[in-house]
Amino acid sequence: MRKLQTWARRLLPSLALLFLAGCGQQTSTQLPATTKVLDELPRVQNSTKAPCWLQEQIAAQNSYVDTIREKQEKVYRAPCKAEPGKVAEAKR
């Protein structure tokens, strides 16, 4: 009987952790205003006159916002880094 009590005391914390891990699973929740907020976000148009570091940041931000909005990966490249004729512009 004593062995059973010792075994149960050792097992109880493990079971508690498994229970808590199952209860703590995160669920994906879509915020209702996400699309509305992103639609109203001011967009910065990229320009070849801007420094290359700024062009890269604008392209990265436009890629990030459009990927979230459209739920499909969008990749835009800075005009200074892209091949001629291969620059995609973010749609408004």
Summary of the structure (lengths in Angstrom):
residues: 92
radius of gyration: 25.3
end to end distance: 72.8
largest distance: 81.9
contacts: 175
relative contact order: 0.12
helix: 52%
strand: 0%
